Amino acid sequence: MSWKTVTTKSIAHGTLWIPLPSPKCSAKLPPLESSDGLFSWTIDLHAEDEKYCNYDLKVFCTASDQNDQSSVRPVSWGGYVKLAPDNSRRGDLSLGPRFLKTRYHCGTWRSRTCDHENEMTYFLEAAVTQSVLVPKPEPTPKTLSAFGPACLSKSLGSLLNSGLMSDVKLCTEEQEIAAHRIILAARSEFFKAKFKPEWDGNKVDVDVPLQVLKEMITYIYTGNLGDDVDMIELLIAGDMYLVTDLCNEITERLRQSLVSHNKPAASVCCDLLKKSAIINSSPSLRNIVLRYLKSHREEVLKSEEWAEFQVENRLVAAEAVLDMYNLPD
């Protein structure tokens, strides 16, 4: 099984005739339910400030989770409300994080006291991003003996160390590692795209520390991962250079090590969030952090360390909480 990020949208749209409230009165429309039945929206009309046979009509919108009517968690939602026939009478809420069960102002229009009803067009949507488990394809029957994979790993490791018949050099920190394009392309989507037939170079600059590069290349050739490695740095490198097998193995190791970690959960979570925010190109690391936060949310969100972290990293903390609540159980 492997994790895949999926975004689903729940949408409610349509047109209806609405009664306009008299000045200094309010009216609430029936709930507008999304087509998949997961979310609903309530629109409130509030009329005030009558002047010269005209008044201000304010429109408010509230979203609710149909499966958990009491939930006030943040969800990414938005849309627009439009009063016809004047197309300029439109109120917009850009799609973004908002709390459920909280009323948001959509727009204000000038209406006449002689108006009794009007046509309203609405389009409302909620976007939920979550990670889902995708089953791996059934393995094909093995035809090699038990010694085959071990011998292959050893042979490719020897080829890497000898540099024999190498045709490319990976460069970092003013040092070079001799490698073979065909092996790199077979194990990494990044190098597969890099080494196109028209590419005639023989050097590739790699943006990772030398020791991390050595560990990543060793894994590419042998499939072996040592015990004394910087798993976070190696996971970031694996994401950057699209070495899928490496990311999957380190993800599993990190999950196991975090479970047995002797540091307070709040400290571990804040440290990892800072790291993932600085290196925001590693979706695998962020997924691990969010799952760790979700499994320890009671302990983390009530801690003093988290309170201090929120003050110094307000946006990072808010996005983490929003994404954490959107993860599947």
Secondary structure by P-SEA (a helix, b strand, c coil): cbbbbbbbbbbbbbbbbbbbbcccbbbbccccccccccbbbbbbbbbccccccbbbbbbbbbbbcccccccccccccccccccccccccbbbbccccccccbbbbcbbbbbbccccbbbbbbbbbbbbbbbbbbbcccccccccccaaaaaaaaaaaaaaaacccccbbbbcccbbbbbbaaaaaaccaaaaaaacccccccbbbbcccaaaaaaaaaaacccccccccaaaaaaaaaaaacaaaaaaaaaaaaaaaaaaccccaaaaaaaaaaaaaaacccaaaaaaaaaaaaaaaaaaaacaaaaaaaaacaaaaaaaaaaaaaccc
